Amino acid sequence: MISVNGQQIGEPEILAEMQYHPAPSRDAAYAEAAEALVVRELLLQRAAAAGLSWTAAPESEEEAIESLLARELKLPAPDPAAVRRYFDNNRSKYKSPDLYEASHILYLAPREDANARARARTSAERALAALKADAARFADIAKAESACASAGEGGRLGQVAGGETAPEIDTFLQALEDGQLCPVPVETRYGVHVLRLDRRIPGRSFAFEDVADQIARDLAASAWRRAVGGYIALLAGSAEISGISINAARSPLVQ
């Protein structure tokens, strides 16, 4: 049985809370739910000690916790110099995504069909060998063999950004040079691809003025998460908790 300063948290409560904690296993979801309820109880007990009141409705409890944190955690706004420093040290984060002009030949085969996969892999390897001997044949092979709608365009996909294609294709597009044929077939959930990067269009860097407000918000949110984590750890350290060990950094309040 879990208890927080004598207040018990029963299994029915934990089971009901589990729906809000998707996890790889039931045990992991159970542990996360139990920890979340302990953190909630710590905060509500502190709110009561601070003279805050609420009803039994979940939204009322949330408001009480928010009022408590707003009262007890006073954080200054991010310093403009810190915002500028963060921008200067992380310029690569503040740019539009690279665009890729790419072409492919798709040999359709679902992952679960081992025979179809083997045939698709053989066809892709045969096409790759032909293209290594004569790169100019790409469009002709695509029109004749590709199972993608782009076949009519010689396999051309047009301009795509990261995340707009299968992740496996994304990975290779980032590694290829302009005009380079991918040296190996690329397998995705759709099948096996012969891939060529035609041209990379670098993303545009944003000016500091365009992103300063967003950086300030991000820094403030990060500082808030750290403060909440420290506050929960302080409450836990001075409380009598049995049946569980909690990690304040994993609390939903600091995610």
Backbone as numpy.savetxt, mean C-alpha at the origin, in Angstrom:
# Nx Ny Nz CAx CAy CAz Cx Cy Cz
-8.50 -14.67 30.54 -9.34 -13.47 30.54 -8.47 -12.22 30.54
-8.82 -11.26 29.74 -8.08 -10.00 29.65 -8.76 -8.99 30.57
-7.95 -8.22 31.28 -8.51 -7.15 32.10 -7.61 -5.93 32.06
-8.23 -4.76 32.20 -7.52 -3.49 32.22 -7.95 -2.75 33.46
-7.04 -2.65 34.45 -7.37 -2.03 35.74 -8.65 -2.63 36.33
-8.78 -3.94 36.21 -9.91 -4.64 36.77 -11.11 -4.75 35.86
-11.12 -4.01 34.77 -12.23 -4.07 33.82 -11.98 -5.21 32.83
-12.87 -6.19 32.83 -12.64 -7.37 32.00 -13.11 -7.14 30.56
-12.38 -7.77 29.64 -12.74 -7.78 28.21 -12.95 -9.24 27.84
-14.19 -9.62 27.54 -14.52 -11.02 27.30 -14.35 -11.43 25.85
-14.37 -12.74 25.64 -14.20 -13.28 24.30 -15.28 -12.82 23.33
-16.57 -12.73 23.75 -17.58 -12.25 22.80 -17.26 -10.86 22.24
-16.73 -9.99 23.09 -16.35 -8.65 22.62 -15.23 -8.74 21.59
-14.27 -9.60 21.86 -13.13 -9.73 20.95 -13.58 -10.31 19.62
-14.44 -11.33 19.67 -14.95 -11.92 18.44 -15.73 -10.91 17.61
-16.50 -10.05 18.27 -17.25 -9.03 17.54 -16.32 -8.00 16.92
-15.21 -7.72 17.60 -14.24 -6.71 17.10 -13.42 -7.24 15.94
-13.30 -8.56 15.83 -12.43 -9.16 14.80 -12.77 -8.73 13.39
-14.05 -8.42 13.13 -14.45 -8.05 11.77 -13.74 -6.79 11.27
-13.23 -5.99 12.19 -12.56 -4.75 11.81 -11.05 -4.91 11.68
-10.58 -6.15 11.79 -9.13 -6.39 11.77 -8.80 -7.54 10.82
-8.89 -7.31 9.52 -8.50 -8.36 8.58 -7.04 -8.73 8.76
-6.76 -10.00 8.75 -5.40 -10.48 9.00 -5.20 -11.81 8.27
-3.94 -12.24 8.12 -3.67 -13.49 7.39 -4.27 -14.73 8.04
-4.52 -14.67 9.36 -5.06 -15.84 10.04 -6.06 -15.41 11.12
-6.86 -16.36 11.56 -7.82 -16.08 12.62 -7.10 -15.66 13.89
-6.01 -16.34 14.22 -5.27 -16.02 15.44 -4.74 -14.59 15.40
-4.23 -14.19 14.24 -3.70 -12.82 14.11 -4.81 -11.80 14.25
-5.97 -12.06 13.62 -7.10 -11.15 13.73 -7.59 -11.07 15.17
-7.62 -12.20 15.85 -8.05 -12.23 17.26 -7.12 -11.40 18.12
-5.81 -11.56 17.91 -4.83 -10.81 18.71 -4.95 -9.31 18.46
-5.13 -8.92 17.19 -5.27 -7.50 16.87 -6.54 -6.92 17.47
-7.62 -7.68 17.41 -8.89 -7.21 17.98 -8.78 -7.04 19.49
-8.16 -8.02 20.15 -8.00 -7.94 21.61 -7.16 -6.72 21.98
-6.09 -6.49 21.26 -5.22 -5.35 21.55 -5.96 -4.03 21.33
-6.75 -3.96 20.26 -7.50 -2.74 19.99 -8.48 -2.44 21.12
-9.13 -3.48 21.66 -10.07 -3.26 22.75 -9.37 -2.83 24.03
-8.18 -3.35 24.26 -7.40 -2.92 25.43 -7.03 -1.45 25.31
-6.57 -1.05 24.13 -6.21 0.35 23.92 -7.44 1.24 24.09
-8.55 0.81 23.55 -9.79 1.58 23.68 -10.19 1.74 25.15
-10.07 0.65 25.90 -10.42 0.69 27.32 -9.49 1.62 28.09
-8.21 1.58 27.79 -7.26 2.48 28.42 -7.64 3.94 28.19
-7.99 4.25 26.95 -8.32 5.63 26.61 -9.64 6.06 27.24
-10.62 5.17 27.26 -11.90 5.53 27.86 -11.77 5.71 29.37
-10.95 4.88 30.00 -10.73 5.06 31.43 -10.05 6.40 31.71
-9.10 6.75 30.87 -8.42 8.04 31.03 -9.40 9.19 30.76
-10.27 9.02 29.77 -11.26 10.06 29.47 -12.19 10.27 30.66
-12.60 9.16 31.31 -13.47 9.27 32.48 -12.76 10.00 33.61
-11.48 9.68 33.81 -10.71 10.35 34.85 -10.55 11.83 34.57
-10.57 12.19 33.28 -10.43 13.59 32.89 -11.75 14.34 32.92
-12.83 13.64 33.30 -14.12 14.30 33.42 -14.94 14.31 32.15
-14.52 13.59 31.13 -15.30 13.52 29.89 -16.40 12.48 30.04
-17.50 12.69 29.35 -18.61 11.74 29.43 -19.06 11.36 28.03
-19.77 10.25 27.95 -20.24 9.76 26.66 -21.37 8.78 26.90
-22.07 8.45 25.83 -23.14 7.45 25.90 -22.57 6.10 25.50
-23.44 5.09 25.48 -22.98 3.74 25.12 -22.78 3.57 23.62
-23.22 4.55 22.83 -23.09 4.43 21.37 -21.62 4.49 20.97
-21.20 3.61 20.05 -19.79 3.61 19.63 -19.30 4.97 19.15
-20.15 5.70 18.42 -19.70 7.00 17.92 -19.48 7.98 19.05
-20.23 7.85 20.15 -20.03 8.72 21.30 -18.71 8.41 21.98
-18.37 7.13 22.06 -17.07 6.75 22.63 -15.94 7.30 21.77
-16.09 7.23 20.45 -15.06 7.77 19.56 -14.87 9.26 19.79
-15.98 9.98 19.97 -15.88 11.42 20.20 -15.18 11.71 21.51
-15.44 10.88 22.51 -14.78 11.08 23.80 -13.27 10.86 23.68
-12.88 9.83 22.93 -11.46 9.56 22.73 -10.80 10.68 21.94
-11.48 11.15 20.91 -10.94 12.26 20.13 -10.78 13.51 20.98
-11.76 13.79 21.84 -11.68 14.96 22.72 -10.52 14.82 23.70
-10.35 13.60 24.23 -9.25 13.35 25.15 -7.90 13.61 24.49
-7.72 13.04 23.31 -6.44 13.20 22.63 -6.19 14.65 22.24
-7.24 15.34 21.80 -7.08 16.74 21.43 -6.70 17.58 22.64
-7.22 17.20 23.81 -6.93 17.95 25.03 -5.51 17.69 25.53
-5.08 16.43 25.46 -3.83 16.05 26.11 -2.62 16.02 25.19
-2.85 16.04 23.88 -1.73 16.03 22.94 -1.74 17.33 22.16
-0.96 18.27 22.58 -0.86 19.56 21.92 0.42 19.56 21.08
0.27 19.49 19.77 1.44 19.43 18.89 1.54 20.71 18.08
2.74 21.26 17.99 2.91 22.47 17.17 2.80 22.13 15.68
2.43 23.13 14.89 2.40 22.93 13.44 3.83 22.71 12.94
4.00 21.95 11.86 5.34 21.72 11.33 6.05 23.04 11.01
7.30 23.11 11.39 8.11 24.29 11.13 8.35 24.42 9.62
8.16 25.60 9.03 8.38 25.77 7.59 9.76 25.30 7.14
10.75 25.51 7.98 12.10 25.07 7.62 12.17 23.54 7.55
11.43 22.87 8.44 11.41 21.40 8.43 10.70 20.90 7.18
9.64 21.61 6.78 8.92 21.23 5.56 9.85 21.34 4.36
10.57 22.44 4.27 11.50 22.63 3.15 12.61 21.58 3.18
13.11 21.29 4.36 14.19 20.30 4.48 13.71 18.93 4.04
12.49 18.59 4.42 11.96 17.29 4.01 11.82 17.22 2.49
11.35 18.29 1.90 11.23 18.33 0.44 12.60 18.16 -0.22
13.59 18.88 0.25 14.93 18.81 -0.34 15.53 17.41 -0.23
15.20 16.70 0.86 15.76 15.36 1.08 14.96 14.24 0.43
13.79 14.59 -0.13 12.91 13.57 -0.71 12.33 14.02 -2.03
13.13 14.69 -2.84 12.62 15.24 -4.10 12.04 14.16 -5.02
12.60 12.97 -4.97 12.12 11.92 -5.88 10.68 11.53 -5.61
10.17 11.83 -4.41 8.79 11.49 -4.08 7.80 12.47 -4.69
8.30 13.64 -5.07 7.40 14.71 -5.50 7.57 14.99 -6.98
7.10 14.07 -7.77 7.14 14.18 -9.22 5.99 13.38 -9.79
5.56 13.75 -10.97 4.53 12.95 -11.64 5.15 11.62 -12.05
4.35 10.58 -12.21 4.92 9.26 -12.54 5.54 9.24 -13.92
6.57 8.41 -14.07 7.12 8.17 -15.40 6.04 7.52 -16.26
6.07 7.83 -17.56 5.18 7.17 -18.51 6.01 6.25 -19.40
5.39 5.18 -19.83 6.09 4.20 -20.67 5.28 3.97 -21.95
5.96 4.07 -23.07 5.36 3.64 -24.33 5.91 2.24 -24.59
5.04 1.26 -24.58 5.48 -0.13 -24.64 4.65 -0.91 -25.64
5.20 -2.05 -26.03 4.51 -2.99 -26.92 4.65 -4.38 -26.34
3.65 -5.23 -26.62 3.77 -6.60 -26.12 3.03 -7.56 -27.06
3.38 -8.81 -26.89 2.71 -9.91 -27.57 2.23 -10.85 -26.47
0.93 -11.07 -26.40 0.36 -11.87 -25.32 -0.03 -13.25 -25.82
0.48 -14.25 -25.11 0.05 -15.64 -25.32 -0.82 -16.01 -24.12
-2.11 -16.06 -24.36 -3.10 -16.19 -23.29 -3.01 -17.56 -22.63
-2.98 -17.56 -21.28 -2.95 -18.83 -20.54 -3.15 -18.54 -19.06
-4.25 -18.98 -18.45 -4.45 -18.76 -17.01 -3.42 -19.52 -16.19
-3.09 -18.98 -15.02 -2.06 -19.60 -14.17 -2.41 -21.03 -13.80
-3.70 -21.30 -13.58 -4.07 -22.63 -13.08 -4.07 -23.71 -14.16
-3.90 -23.32 -15.42 -3.86 -24.29 -16.52 -2.40 -24.54 -16.90
-1.82 -25.57 -16.29 -0.39 -25.83 -16.48 -0.05 -26.14 -17.93
-0.89 -26.87 -18.62 -0.60 -27.21 -20.01 -0.64 -25.98 -20.91
-1.65 -25.13 -20.69 -1.74 -23.91 -21.48 -0.56 -23.00 -21.20
-0.12 -22.97 -19.94 1.03 -22.14 -19.57 2.29 -22.63 -20.29
2.46 -23.91 -20.31 3.64 -24.47 -20.95 3.65 -24.14 -22.44
2.48 -24.25 -23.10 2.40 -23.91 -24.52 2.67 -22.43 -24.75
2.11 -21.59 -23.88 2.31 -20.15 -24.01 3.77 -19.79 -23.82
4.41 -20.43 -22.87 5.83 -20.15 -22.62 6.67 -20.55 -23.82
6.36 -21.69 -24.41 7.09 -22.14 -25.59 6.90 -21.17 -26.75
5.67 -20.70 -26.95 5.39 -19.75 -28.03 6.12 -18.43 -27.80
6.13 -17.96 -26.56 6.82 -16.71 -26.25 8.31 -16.84 -26.47
8.89 -17.96 -26.07 10.32 -18.16 -26.26 10.66 -18.24 -27.74
9.77 -18.86 -28.53 10.00 -18.93 -29.97 9.95 -17.53 -30.60
8.97 -16.72 -30.16 8.86 -15.36 -30.68 10.07 -14.52 -30.28
10.54 -14.70 -29.04 11.72 -13.96 -28.59 12.94 -14.30 -29.44
13.11 -15.57 -29.72 14.26 -15.98 -30.54 14.18 -15.34 -31.93
12.96 -15.31 -32.49 12.80 -14.70 -33.81 13.09 -13.20 -33.76
12.69 -12.55 -32.70 12.90 -11.10 -32.59 14.35 -10.76 -32.30
15.04 -11.63 -31.61 16.47 -11.38 -31.38 17.25 -11.47 -32.69
16.71 -12.28 -33.61 17.33 -12.39 -34.93 16.90 -11.25 -35.84
15.67 -10.75 -35.66 15.16 -9.67 -36.53 14.12 -8.88 -35.75
14.57 -7.82 -35.07 13.70 -7.03 -34.21 12.55 -6.37 -34.97
12.73 -6.15 -36.25 11.72 -5.46 -37.06 10.44 -6.29 -37.22
10.47 -7.56 -36.87 9.30 -8.43 -37.03 8.29 -8.29 -35.90
8.55 -7.45 -34.91 7.70 -7.40 -33.72 6.22 -7.18 -34.09
5.95 -6.14 -34.88 4.56 -5.82 -35.22 3.88 -6.95 -35.98
4.62 -7.57 -36.89 4.03 -8.67 -37.67 3.68 -9.86 -36.78
4.58 -10.20 -35.86 4.30 -11.33 -34.96 3.14 -10.99 -34.04
3.11 -9.75 -33.55 2.01 -9.33 -32.68 0.67 -9.45 -33.40
0.60 -8.97 -34.63 -0.65 -9.03 -35.38 -1.09 -10.48 -35.63
-0.12 -11.34 -35.83 -0.44 -12.73 -36.16 -0.73 -13.59 -34.93
-0.11 -13.28 -33.77 -0.14 -14.23 -32.67 -0.69 -13.68 -31.35
-0.65 -12.36 -31.15 -1.03 -11.83 -29.84 -2.52 -11.98 -29.59
-2.86 -12.36 -28.34 -4.25 -12.51 -27.93 -4.81 -11.23 -27.33
-4.05 -10.15 -27.39 -4.50 -8.87 -26.83 -5.12 -8.01 -27.94
-6.03 -7.12 -27.53 -6.65 -6.22 -28.51 -5.63 -5.31 -29.18
-4.46 -5.16 -28.55 -3.41 -4.32 -29.13 -2.76 -4.98 -30.36
-3.11 -6.23 -30.65 -2.51 -6.92 -31.79 -2.71 -6.12 -33.07
-3.89 -5.52 -33.24 -4.16 -4.76 -34.45 -3.28 -3.55 -34.61
-2.67 -3.11 -33.48 -1.76 -1.97 -33.50 -0.30 -2.44 -33.45
-0.09 -3.67 -33.82 1.28 -4.20 -33.78 1.79 -4.42 -32.38
0.87 -4.56 -31.44 1.25 -4.82 -30.05 1.43 -3.56 -29.22
1.25 -2.39 -29.81 1.50 -1.14 -29.08 0.43 -0.91 -28.01
0.88 -0.65 -26.80 -0.01 -0.40 -25.67 -0.28 1.08 -25.46
0.41 1.94 -26.19 0.29 3.37 -25.96 1.07 3.77 -24.72
0.68 4.86 -24.08 1.38 5.33 -22.88 0.71 4.78 -21.63
1.51 4.18 -20.77 1.00 3.67 -19.51 1.89 4.18 -18.38
1.29 4.35 -17.22 2.04 4.75 -16.03 2.18 3.55 -15.11
3.08 3.66 -14.15 3.24 2.59 -13.18 1.94 2.29 -12.49
1.60 1.03 -12.34 0.36 0.62 -11.71 -0.79 0.42 -12.67
-0.61 0.81 -13.92 -1.68 0.66 -14.90 -1.59 -0.65 -15.67
-0.54 -1.39 -15.49 -0.41 -2.70 -16.10 -0.18 -3.73 -15.00
-0.04 -4.99 -15.38 0.25 -6.03 -14.39 1.56 -5.70 -13.67
1.65 -6.00 -12.38 2.86 -5.64 -11.62 4.13 -6.24 -12.19
4.03 -7.44 -12.77 5.23 -8.05 -13.35 5.73 -7.24 -14.54
4.79 -6.71 -15.34 5.18 -5.88 -16.48 5.75 -4.56 -15.99
5.14 -3.98 -14.96 5.67 -2.75 -14.36 7.14 -2.92 -14.00
7.45 -4.03 -13.35 8.82 -4.26 -12.88 9.81 -4.23 -14.04
9.46 -4.89 -15.14 10.38 -4.92 -16.28 10.45 -3.58 -17.00
9.33 -2.88 -17.10 9.35 -1.57 -17.77 10.31 -0.62 -17.05
10.36 -0.71 -15.73 11.25 0.16 -14.98 12.71 -0.18 -15.21
12.99 -1.42 -15.61 14.38 -1.86 -15.77 14.90 -1.75 -17.20
14.00 -1.70 -18.19 14.42 -1.71 -19.59 14.86 -0.34 -20.06
15.70 -0.33 -21.10 16.11 0.90 -21.76 15.21 1.15 -22.96
15.19 2.39 -23.43 14.37 2.72 -24.60 14.72 1.80 -25.78
13.69 1.21 -26.38 13.88 0.34 -27.54 14.32 -1.07 -27.21
14.46 -1.38 -25.92 14.98 -2.70 -25.54 13.88 -3.75 -25.47
14.16 -4.91 -26.01 13.29 -6.07 -25.90 13.60 -6.78 -24.60
12.57 -7.08 -23.82 12.80 -7.82 -22.57 13.41 -9.17 -22.91
14.53 -9.53 -22.30 15.24 -10.75 -22.70 14.57 -12.06 -22.30
13.53 -11.98 -21.46 12.85 -13.20 -21.01 11.33 -13.00 -21.13
10.58 -14.07 -21.31 9.11 -13.94 -21.30 8.65 -13.44 -19.93
7.59 -12.64 -19.91 7.05 -12.08 -18.67 5.71 -12.77 -18.39
5.63 -13.43 -17.25 4.40 -14.15 -16.90 3.54 -13.32 -15.97
2.26 -13.18 -16.32 1.29 -12.50 -15.48 0.08 -13.42 -15.32
-0.93 -12.94 -14.63 -2.13 -13.78 -14.45 -2.86 -13.99 -15.76
-2.57 -13.15 -16.77 -3.25 -13.29 -18.06 -2.58 -14.33 -18.95
-1.30 -14.49 -18.81 -0.57 -15.40 -19.68 0.90 -15.06 -19.72
1.52 -15.26 -20.88 2.96 -15.03 -21.04 3.15 -13.96 -22.11
3.95 -12.97 -21.80 4.11 -11.80 -22.66 5.53 -11.71 -23.20
5.62 -11.26 -24.45 6.89 -10.77 -25.00 6.77 -9.26 -24.93
7.72 -8.62 -24.27 7.59 -7.19 -23.93 8.73 -6.37 -24.52
8.39 -5.17 -24.99 9.41 -4.23 -25.47 9.07 -2.84 -24.94
10.08 -2.17 -24.39 9.91 -0.77 -24.00 10.31 0.10 -25.19
9.37 0.85 -25.72 9.67 1.72 -26.86 10.27 3.05 -26.40
9.68 3.64 -25.35 10.20 4.94 -24.89 9.73 5.20 -23.46
10.65 5.73 -22.66 10.30 6.16 -21.31 10.19 7.69 -21.31
9.12 8.21 -20.73 8.92 9.65 -20.62 9.03 10.00 -19.13
10.15 10.61 -18.72 10.34 10.88 -17.28 9.24 11.79 -16.73
8.87 11.53 -15.48 7.88 12.36 -14.81 8.40 13.76 -14.55
7.48 14.69 -14.35 7.84 16.09 -14.10 7.97 16.31 -12.60
9.06 16.96 -12.20 9.26 17.28 -10.79 8.34 18.45 -10.40
7.74 18.33 -9.22 6.87 19.39 -8.73 7.69 20.48 -8.03
7.24 21.70 -8.12 7.87 22.79 -7.39 7.52 22.69 -5.91
8.39 23.20 -5.07 8.15 23.14 -3.63 6.80 23.77 -3.27
6.49 24.88 -3.90 5.24 25.59 -3.59 4.01 24.73 -3.89
4.13 23.81 -4.84 3.00 22.97 -5.22 2.69 21.88 -4.18
3.70 21.51 -3.40 3.53 20.37 -2.49 3.77 20.72 -1.03
4.10 21.97 -0.73 4.45 22.34 0.64 3.31 22.05 1.61
2.08 22.38 1.23 0.94 22.14 2.13 0.75 20.66 2.39
0.89 19.83 1.36 0.73 18.39 1.54 1.84 17.83 2.43
3.07 18.30 2.24 4.17 17.84 3.10 3.90 18.22 4.54
3.42 19.45 4.76 3.13 19.89 6.13 2.06 18.98 6.76
1.04 18.64 5.99 -0.01 17.75 6.52 0.57 16.37 6.83
1.43 15.86 5.94 2.02 14.54 6.16 2.91 14.52 7.40
3.70 15.58 7.57 4.58 15.66 8.74 3.75 15.77 10.02
2.67 16.54 9.96 1.81 16.68 11.13 1.16 15.34 11.48
0.71 14.61 10.45 0.09 13.31 10.69 1.09 12.32 11.28
2.32 12.36 10.78 3.35 11.46 11.30 3.67 11.79 12.76
3.78 13.09 13.07 4.04 13.49 14.45 2.88 13.09 15.37
1.66 13.21 14.86 0.48 12.82 15.64 0.49 11.33 15.94
0.82 10.51 14.94 0.87 9.06 15.17 1.92 8.71 16.23
3.08 9.34 16.15 4.11 9.08 17.16 3.64 9.50 18.55
2.99 10.66 18.62 2.52 11.15 19.91 1.46 10.23 20.50
0.52 9.79 19.67 -0.53 8.89 20.15 0.08 7.57 20.62
1.05 7.05 19.84 1.70 5.81 20.24 2.40 5.95 21.59
3.10 7.07 21.77 3.76 7.30 23.05 2.77 7.45 24.19
1.65 8.12 23.91 0.63 8.34 24.93 0.00 7.01 25.36
-0.32 6.17 24.39 -0.88 4.85 24.72 0.12 4.02 25.52
1.39 4.07 25.13 2.42 3.33 25.86 2.52 3.83 27.30
2.38 5.14 27.49 2.42 5.71 28.84 1.23 5.22 29.67
0.04 5.22 29.07 -1.13 4.73 29.79 -0.98 3.24 30.13
-0.48 2.48 29.17 -0.32 1.04 29.40 0.71 0.78 30.50
1.77 1.59 30.52 2.82 1.39 31.51 2.36 1.66 32.94
1.35 2.49 33.10 0.87 2.82 34.45 -0.42 2.07 34.80
-0.86 1.18 33.91 -2.09 0.43 34.15 -1.78 -1.00 34.57
-2.78 -1.64 35.17 -2.68 -3.06 35.49 -3.41 -3.84 34.40
-2.63 -4.43 33.50 -3.18 -5.16 32.36 -2.79 -6.62 32.49
-3.76 -7.51 32.38 -3.47 -8.94 32.46 -4.07 -9.65 31.26
-3.43 -10.73 30.87 -3.95 -11.56 29.79 -3.47 -11.17 28.41
-2.68 -10.11 28.30 -2.22 -9.65 26.98 -1.05 -8.69 27.16
-0.18 -8.66 26.16 0.86 -7.63 26.07 0.54 -6.81 24.84
0.54 -5.48 24.96 0.17 -4.65 23.83 1.35 -3.92 23.26
1.23 -3.62 21.98 2.24 -2.83 21.26 1.55 -1.57 20.78
1.83 -0.44 21.40 1.13 0.81 21.08 1.29 1.20 19.62
2.42 0.84 19.02 2.68 1.22 17.63 1.72 0.53 16.67
1.10 -0.60 17.09 0.20 -1.31 16.21 -1.26 -0.87 16.37
-1.52 0.02 17.32 -2.89 0.44 17.55 -3.47 1.09 16.30
-4.76 0.82 15.98 -5.37 1.49 14.84 -5.30 3.00 14.92
-5.20 3.54 16.12 -5.14 4.99 16.26 -3.85 5.57 15.69
-2.82 4.75 15.57 -1.54 5.29 15.08 -1.18 4.77 13.70
-2.13 4.13 13.03 -1.86 3.62 11.69 -2.06 4.73 10.67
